[in-house]
Amino acid sequence: MLEGWLEFHRETLAMKCEGLEDAQLRTASAPPSDLNLMGLVRHMAEVERGWFRRVLAGEDVGRIYSTAEDRDGDIHATAADTWQEAYATWQGEIDRARTLAAAHGLDDIGTGEHRSGERFNLRWIYTHMIEEYARHNGHADLLRERIDGATGD
């Protein structure tokens, strides 16, 4: 059930981005917010990487888009950033997350630590990921409607 809801939310975010051009995907919601669909996808690539690779599997991997100078670098998509790259990176992180999750039971505690120093089991990670996607899919609904009026799941 947890895997199913996580997959639903992953697919929902992808659906919110379908059929748009790069410039539309980089369109911010409304000042002063920088939030945009491409940035949400890049953010979720970072989130997938953090929870599954760093926390669950204990992999020593850095951030993809965010830096010490720009902690919100994932959201700050520029004219040079493309949907093709963002989508491929996000899907790569999802594929790795699926592989890592398949090697663990729901009650298995990850071998890595969250930045808080805590360790979490896969059940908690799935639940958190569902919450994270659900929140950002709400943002994606509003962003997409502002771009072209499209609404729905």
WOHU-V691514 format. One record per helix or strand of 3 or more residues. SS is the DSSP state (@ for helix, = for strand). FROM is the first residue (numbers start at 1). TO is the last residue. Records with the same first field share a line. If there is no record, write none. Layout:
SS=FROM-TO  FROM-TO
This chain:
@=2-17  22-25  37-56  83-102  122-148
